[in-house]
C-alpha cells in the first residue's frame, strides 16, 4: 500500500575526501556506541567489590 505520508529518516553521515583522487568522497555512516557491555561490566565490578570488602 502506498502512503502519502513522508517518513523522515535522520542518519548521521561522515563524508571524507579520498586521498589521491579527484572529486571522490567516501561516505561513512556514524554508528551509535553500544554502552550495554560497559554497563554490565561496571555492575559486575561493583558486585565483586562489595563482596570482597564485606
C-alpha positions in Angstrom: 0.0 0.0 0.0 1.3 3.4 -0.9 1.0 6.1 1.7 1.1 9.9 1.1 2.9 10.4 4.4 6.6 11.1 4.1 8.8 9.5 6.7 11.9 11.5 7.6 14.9 9.3 8.5 17.7 11.1 10.2 21.1 9.5 9.7 24.4 10.9 10.7 26.8 10.6 7.7 30.5 11.3 7.7 31.9 12.5 4.3 35.6 12.3 3.8 37.6 13.1 0.6 39.6 10.1 -0.8 43.3 10.9 -1.0 44.9 10.6 -4.4 41.6 11.0 -6.3 39.9 14.0 -7.8 36.4 14.9 -6.6 35.8 11.5 -4.9 34.5 11.1 -1.4 33.9 8.2 1.0 30.6 8.3 2.9 30.5 6.5 6.3 27.5 6.2 8.5 28.3 7.1 12.1 27.2 4.4 14.5 25.9 4.8 17.9 28.0 3.3 20.6 26.8 0.3 22.4 27.1 1.0 26.1 25.3 -2.1 27.3 28.5 -4.1 27.6 30.2 -1.4 29.7 27.1 -1.1 32.0 27.2 -4.9 32.6 30.9 -4.8 33.3 30.5 -1.9 35.7 27.8 -3.8 37.6 29.9 -6.9 37.8 32.9 -5.0 39.1 30.6 -3.3 41.7 29.2 -6.6 42.9 32.7 -8.1 43.2 34.0 -5.1 45.1 31.1 -5.2 47.5 31.6 -9.0 48.0 35.3 -8.5 48.5 35.1 -5.7 51.1 32.2 -7.2 53.2 
